[in-house]
Amino acid sequence: MSRMIWRRLWVRLTVGAAVGVAIALAGCQKEPAPPKPKKKTPAATKAKPAAPKPADKPAAPKAAAPKPVAKPAAPKPAPAKPKAKPAAPKTGAKPAAPKPAPPKPKAAAPKLGAKPAAPKPAPPKPKPAAPKPAAKPAAPKPAPAKPKPKPAAKPVTPKPAPKPAPAKPAAKPQPKPVPPPKGAIVLFDGKDTSGWTKTDGKPFPWKVEDGAMVCVPRSGSIRTKQTFGDHKLHIEFRVPYMPKALGQARGNSGVYIQGRYEIQVLDSFLIKQPGKGDCAALYSLIAPSKNACGRPMEWQTYDITFRAPKFDKDKKMTKKGRITVVQNGQTVIDDKEIPDTTPGGIDRDPTKPGALMLQDHGNTVAFRNVWVVPIK
């Protein structure tokens, strides 16, 4: 578009220059030196030096054309200068008057030039859309520190920290001794210990307090003088309160059936799943099915049904022994086969009847109301 404009300007300038030269020549013939054209436009003064060149008509356009073209080329936004140049023919003769109409398209020419310039400011409008990337800093919202406090909740979990210390004894009335049935053999009635000795046959070493036999630690285990085969045993026991002791060191003793099969005595209160070494277990062989233990310093009961293993004349076992243990009225071992004898007893010969033994394991465990009913 700019080239077309310049070409039109060039044609107009060359035509105007030719007309000016013709007018100048005509003026020279009619009027020698008109002062008025000199004062009105400097363009006429510029045309005067071109007057001596009319002899060579092609030379006139060469001098006039390149100079005005070079000036507007540098400042592209200033096309007003070529407007003044076409004004030069206006200063000439009256026939130049119809030429003022062409300047109007010249004014329209800059408008055409302005139209391409107009789209340039238009691109800035998408630039305000650039703040949209400002939403990118909003992206860090998914990285708040809120998830971090969640792991902080984990240290709160160590609430389940069960302390091994035993529960304090409850201050409540103790159960009364269970009276023996008819036909029972009373082994201890709360006073008489004549039917008891140490395991080696020496005199009874424990003490009797409040109707109970109380173990004197390290004095030795005790046993009955009588021996038994198949029988039911009732015995009541009380373990001491030992908050600083743990495991097998807390209220430990044992009830040895026939002096060979130990039913464990221990403070196992609050143990969720008792094992083969806890209270009411056939020690090291059969664990109780549940924990039926009372608190320490409370009187508890064992009701044990024992059937001894059977042997032939050659002392070969024909049938294994069986045992049932009821603790505090709850069956914890239900008619289980006895795999073997347990350690720590009087002997390990199951072929003959045996005595009832109560173990000294270094703790002040007490026993009362001991009686047996033989099974025929």
GUMITOR-470793 format. One line per 3 residues: number of its first residue (from 1); for each residue x, y, z of C-alpha. Coordinates in steps of 0.5 Angstrom, whole numbers. Example, Ala and Ser with C-alpha at 12.3 -4.5 7.8 and 13.67 -1.06 7.14 Angstrom:
<rs>
1> 25,-9,16; 27,-2,14
</rs>
This chain:
<rs>
1> 0,0,0; 6,5,2; 9,4,-5
4> 2,5,-9; 2,12,-5; 9,14,-6
7> 8,12,-14; 2,17,-14; 5,22,-10
10> 11,21,-15; 7,22,-21; 3,28,-18
13> 10,31,-16; 12,30,-23; 6,33,-26
16> 6,39,-22; 13,40,-23; 12,40,-31
19> 6,45,-30; 10,49,-26; 15,49,-31
22> 10,51,-36; 7,57,-32; 14,59,-30
25> 16,60,-38; 10,63,-39; 11,68,-34
28> 18,69,-36; 15,71,-43; 9,76,-41
31> 12,79,-34; 19,79,-33; 20,78,-25
34> 13,77,-21; 15,78,-14; 9,75,-11
37> 11,68,-12; 17,69,-9; 14,71,-2
40> 8,66,-2; 11,59,-2; 18,57,-1
43> 17,51,-6; 17,57,-12; 24,59,-10
46> 26,52,-10; 23,51,-17; 26,58,-20
49> 33,54,-20; 30,49,-24; 28,54,-29
52> 35,54,-32; 34,47,-33; 28,47,-38
55> 32,46,-44; 33,39,-41; 26,37,-39
58> 28,30,-37; 33,34,-32; 28,38,-28
61> 24,32,-25; 31,28,-23; 33,34,-19
64> 26,35,-16; 24,28,-15; 29,25,-11
67> 30,30,-5; 23,31,-3; 22,23,-3
70> 28,22,1; 26,27,7; 19,23,8
73> 22,16,8; 26,17,15; 20,20,19
76> 15,15,17; 10,17,22; 10,24,18
79> 7,24,12; 5,31,12; 11,34,8
82> 8,31,2; 2,35,3; 6,42,3
85> 9,40,-4; 3,39,-8; 1,45,-5
88> 6,48,-10; 2,48,-16; -4,52,-12
91> 1,58,-12; 1,58,-19; -4,60,-25
94> -12,59,-24; -12,52,-27; -9,49,-21
97> -15,51,-18; -19,44,-20; -13,40,-17
100> -15,42,-10; -20,36,-10; -14,31,-10
103> -11,33,-4; -17,30,-1; -15,23,-3
106> -9,25,0; -12,26,7; -15,19,6
109> -8,16,4; -6,17,11; -12,14,14
112> -11,8,10; -4,8,13; -7,9,20
115> -11,3,19; -5,-2,19; -3,2,25
118> -10,1,29; -9,-6,29; -2,-5,33
121> -5,-2,39; -11,-8,39; -6,-13,41
124> -5,-10,47; -12,-12,49; -9,-20,49
127> -4,-17,54; -9,-16,60; -10,-23,59
130> -3,-24,61; -6,-24,69; -9,-30,68
133> -2,-34,69; -2,-30,75; -7,-36,77
136> -1,-40,77; 1,-38,84; -6,-40,86
139> -4,-47,84; 1,-48,90; -6,-48,94
142> -6,-56,94; 1,-55,98; -2,-53,104
145> 1,-55,111; -5,-58,113; -3,-65,111
148> 3,-65,116; -1,-64,122; -4,-71,121
151> 2,-75,122; 2,-71,128; -4,-75,130
154> 0,-81,130; 4,-80,137; -3,-80,140
157> -4,-87,139; 1,-90,144; -5,-90,149
160> -6,-97,149; 0,-98,154; -2,-103,159
163> 2,-103,165; 4,-110,168; 3,-108,175
166> -2,-112,178; -9,-109,180; -10,-107,187
169> -14,-111,192; -21,-109,192; -24,-108,199
172> -30,-112,199; -33,-118,203; -29,-125,202
175> -33,-131,200; -34,-136,206; -31,-143,205
178> -35,-148,201; -37,-154,206; -34,-161,205
181> -40,-166,202; -41,-172,206; -36,-177,205
184> -30,-172,203; -23,-173,206; -22,-166,210
187> -14,-165,209; -14,-158,212; -20,-155,216
190> -17,-149,218; -13,-151,225; -11,-158,224
193> -4,-159,220; -3,-166,223; -4,-169,216
196> 2,-165,213; 9,-166,213; 15,-163,208
199> 16,-167,202; 22,-170,205; 18,-172,211
202> 20,-167,216; 15,-163,220; 10,-158,217
205> 14,-152,217; 9,-147,215; 5,-142,219
208> -3,-142,220; -6,-135,220; -14,-134,220
211> -16,-141,219; -11,-141,213; -4,-145,212
214> 1,-139,210; 7,-141,206; 14,-139,209
217> 18,-137,204; 24,-142,203; 22,-146,208
220> 20,-152,203; 14,-155,200; 9,-159,204
223> 5,-165,202; 0,-170,205; 1,-176,209
226> -5,-179,205; -4,-181,197; -10,-181,192
229> -12,-185,186; -18,-182,182; -21,-176,186
232> -24,-169,186; -20,-164,190; -23,-157,193
235> -18,-152,195; -18,-145,196; -12,-140,195
238> -10,-133,196; -4,-130,192; -1,-124,195
241> -1,-117,193; 6,-116,189; 6,-109,185
244> 13,-109,184; 14,-116,182; 13,-119,175
247> 11,-126,171; 13,-132,175; 15,-128,181
250> 8,-125,183; 4,-130,188; 7,-136,185
253> 6,-143,188; 3,-149,185; -2,-155,187
256> 1,-162,185; -4,-167,184; -1,-174,186
259> 5,-170,187; 6,-170,179; 2,-166,176
262> 2,-158,177; -4,-154,177; -1,-147,177
265> -2,-142,182; 0,-134,180; -3,-127,180
268> -5,-127,173; -11,-122,174; -13,-118,168
271> -8,-122,163; -12,-123,156; -10,-129,154
274> -7,-134,159; -1,-138,157; 1,-145,160
277> 5,-142,165; -1,-137,168; -6,-139,173
280> -10,-145,173; -6,-148,167; -3,-155,167
283> 4,-152,168; 8,-152,161; 3,-157,158
286> -4,-154,158; -6,-147,158; -13,-145,161
289> -18,-143,156; -20,-136,159; -18,-132,165
292> -22,-133,171; -17,-130,176; -20,-126,181
295> -16,-120,184; -10,-121,189; -11,-122,196
298> -18,-125,194; -20,-132,196; -21,-136,190
301> -23,-143,189; -20,-149,185; -25,-155,184
304> -21,-161,180; -23,-167,177; -17,-172,176
307> -17,-179,173; -10,-182,173; -7,-186,168
310> -8,-194,167; -3,-199,167; -2,-206,166
313> 1,-211,170; 8,-210,166; 7,-202,168
316> 5,-201,161; 1,-195,160; -6,-197,157
319> -10,-190,158; -7,-183,159; -10,-179,165
322> -15,-174,164; -16,-167,168; -22,-162,169
325> -20,-155,172; -26,-151,175; -23,-144,177
328> -28,-139,181; -34,-143,178; -31,-143,171
331> -29,-149,167; -22,-147,164; -19,-154,163
334> -25,-159,160; -23,-166,161; -17,-166,157
337> -12,-171,156; -6,-171,160; 1,-171,156
340> 6,-172,161; 8,-171,169; 10,-164,170
343> 17,-161,173; 18,-160,180; 14,-165,184
346> 15,-171,189; 17,-176,183; 15,-177,176
349> 12,-185,177; 5,-185,175; 4,-192,176
352> 2,-191,183; -2,-187,187; 1,-180,190
355> 0,-175,195; -2,-168,194; 3,-163,195
358> 3,-155,196; 9,-151,193; 14,-146,196
361> 16,-142,191; 18,-136,195; 12,-132,196
364> 7,-132,202; 1,-136,198; -4,-138,203
367> -9,-144,203; -15,-146,206; -21,-151,206
370> -18,-157,203; -22,-163,202; -22,-169,197
373> -27,-174,195; -25,-180,192; -28,-183,185
376> -29,-190,185
</rs>
